[in-house]
Amino acid sequence: MAPLSPLSLRLLLLFIFSFINFCHSKNTTAAEYLKLPLLRKNPLASPTELLSSDAHRLSLLHHRRTLKSPVVSGAPSGSGQYFVSLRLGTPPQTILLVADTGSDLIWVKCSACSTNCSSAATNSAFIPRHSSTFSPHHCFDSHCRLLPHPSHSHCKKRPLHTPCRYEYTYSDGSVTNGFFSKETATLRTSFGGEARLNNLAFGCGFRISGPSVTGASFNGAQGVMGLGKGPISFSSQLGHRFGNKFSYCLLDYTISPPPTSFLTIGNIVPRTFKMSFTPLLANPLSPSFYYIAVQSVSVNGAKLNINPSVWSIDELGNGGTIIDSGTTLTFLVEPAYRQVLASVKRRVRRLPSPAIMPTLGFDLCVNVSGVPRPSLPKMSFKLLGNSVLSPPPTNYFIEAADRVMCLAIQPVSSETGFSVIGNLMQQGFLFEFDRDRSRLGFSRHGCALR
C-alpha cells in the first residue's frame, strides 16, 4: 500500500478531528437534560379522599415550617402523587419514589436482610447488602452536615466507624430514620436509554412507621424523591451537571388511559421559545419551598378586591404562596378564598337553571346536568414580573358526582398559613424551575417540549 501524501494525511486528520468533534457535540447535547416519565398509579381519587389527603399534607407542610425538629413533607398525599422509577445499587434494584417539590431529602425504605430474605422483608425495599456500591456517609462527613439539624452526639462512642444517621418525623407521629448514604443510581429516560449517577446521597430508612409513610396513604411508594431547594435534594445534587434547573408538564390524569407526564432535569426550553417568568422568592423559615408572589386574582377579567398584604410573607416567615407538586387541590388564605368563592358563586348563578349547593366538603358545587357546555367562570393569577397564570376552568373545577362540578379550592388560616398552588391547577402547563436565576417559567403551550 502506497504511503499517504502530506495533503492526504492532512485531509484524513481533518476528517477524523471533525468526526470526533461531531460525536462529542452529539453526546454533549444528549447529556444536557434527563427526561424521566412521571407515573400515576391511580386515577383521580374521590372528592372525599382528595380533601382528606390534601388536608393531611397541608397540615404537614405548615407544621414543618413551625417545628424546630426536621419534618418531611410530601409522602402523605396519597391521591395526587406522581412517581419516578429509580434503579438504585449495583446490580440495580428498582425503587418507586414520590416526586415532591415540597421536601429535600431523597429517602428509600431499606431492608437489613442479607441472604435468606423472606418476601415480606424484601417487599418494597432496597437491600444495601445486595449492592457492591452502597456506602453510608461517616457521621463527621461534610455531607452529613447538610442534613437539617444534624446531631453528631452518636459520633463520640465509635468515631472511626459511626455512620451518619438521619431522622425525619411527621406531625402525625410518622417517622423515617436510618443511615444517610451514597449509592449509584440508574434512571430510565424517555429516550429509551439510561443515565447512571454516581454517589447519589440519600437516606436509607431502616425504621419506617406511621400512616404518612406506610399503607394506602403512601400509595405503594418506596420512598420520596425530594425536589426542593435544599442542598441534599435530587435537583440540587444534579444541578451542576444539568444547568441547575428542572421542569415538568403535568397532563390531565382524568383521561383514561392517562397520558404520560414527564420530569426533566436540565434545559429543554429553546431560547426562542416564549415563556412567562416570575421570581422565586426566598423564605428563610421555609428554605425548601418554591415561593412565588401573587399580586392579584381576577375572575372573568374582573380584579377582586383582595388586600395585597394577604399574599405577602411577613417578618416571621408566615404567608406567601408556594407551588407544590404533591398537593392536588389549590389552597388560598381565608381572605382571598372568601373573595374568590363569592365572585365565582355570583357568576355561576347566571348559568341556565343552575343548582348551587355544597357537596362532599366543597363550599360550592354546581349541577350542570341541564347544560351541554357549561361556561364556568375563568380565574387568573397576576404574578410578580408582570406575568399572568390563566388556567382553564377544568384546572379548578372537578366533577364530584355525575354532572356536578365543584370548585376545587379550599381555605387555609391566614394567621400562620400560606397559599398552595396544587398540581390540579398546574395541569397542561410547562413549569421550569430555574435555580440559578431564581425564577419560575411557565407556558400553556410548552408541553410539546416535554
C-alpha positions, 0 to 999 in steps of 0.5 A: 500500500502506497504511503499517504501524501502530506495533503492526504494525511492532512485531509484524513486528520481533518476528517477524523478531528471533525468526526470526533468533534461531531460525536462529542457535540452529539453526546454533549447535547444528549447529556444536557437534560434527563427526561424521566416519565412521571407515573400515576398509579391511580386515577383521580381519587374521590372528592372525599379522599382528595380533601382528606389527603390534601388536608393531611399534607397541608397540615404537614407542610405548615407544621414543618415550617413551625417545628424546630425538629426536621419534618418531611413533607410530601409522602402523605398525599396519597391521591395526587402523587406522581412517581419516578422509577429509580434503579438504585445499587449495583446490580440495580434494584428498582425503587418507586419514589414520590416526586415532591417539590415540597421536601429535600431529602431523597429517602428509600425504605431499606431492608437489613436482610442479607441472604435468606430474605423472606418476601415480606422483608424484601417487599418494597425495599432496597437491600444495601447488602445486595449492592457492591456500591452502597456506602453510608456517609461517616457521621463527621462527613461534610455531607452529613452536615447538610442534613437539617439539624444534624446531631453528631452526639452518636459520633463520640462512642465509635468515631472511626466507624459511626455512620451518619444517621438521619431522622425525619418525623411527621406531625402525625407521629410518622417517622423515617430514620436510618443511615444517610448514604451514597449509592449509584443510581440508574434512571430510565429516560424517555429516550429509551436509554439510561443515565447512571449517577454516581454517589447519589446521597440519600437516606436509607430508612431502616425504621419506617412507621406511621400512616404518612409513610406506610399503607394506602396513604403512601400509595405503594411508594418506596420512598420520596424523591425530594425536589426542593431547594435544599442542598441534599435534594435530587435537583440540587445534587444534579444541578451542576451537571444539568444547568441547575434547573428542572421542569415538568408538564403535568397532563390531565390524569382524568383521561383514561388511559392517562397520558404520560407526564414527564420530569426533566432535569436540565434545559429543554426550553429553546431560547426562542421559545416564549415563556412567562417568568416570575421570581422565586422568592426566598423564605428563610423559615421555609428554605425548601419551598418554591415561593412565588408572589401573587399580586392579584386574582381576577375572575372573568377579567374582573380584579377582586378586591383582595388586600395585597398584604394577604399574599405577602410573607411577613417578618416571621416567615408566615404567608406567601404562596408556594407551588407544590407538586404533591398537593392536588387541590389549590389552597388560598388564605381565608381572605382571598378564598372568601373573595374568590368563592363569592365572585365565582358563586355570583357568576355561576348563578347566571348559568341556565337553571343552575343548582348551587349547593355544597357537596362532599366538603366543597363550599360550592358545587354546581349541577350542570346536568341541564347544560351541554357546555357549561361556561364556568367562570375563568380565574387568573393569577397576576404574578410578580414580573408582570406575568399572568397564570390563566388556567382553564376552568377544568384546572379548578373545577372537578366533577364530584358526582355525575354532572356536578362540578365543584370548585376545587379550592379550599381555605387555609388560616391566614394567621400562620398559613400560606397559599398552595398552588396544587398540581390540579391547577398546574395541569397542561402547563410547562413549569421550569424551575430555574435555580440559578436565576431564581425564577419560575417559567411557565407556558400553556403551550410548552408541553410539546417540549416535554 
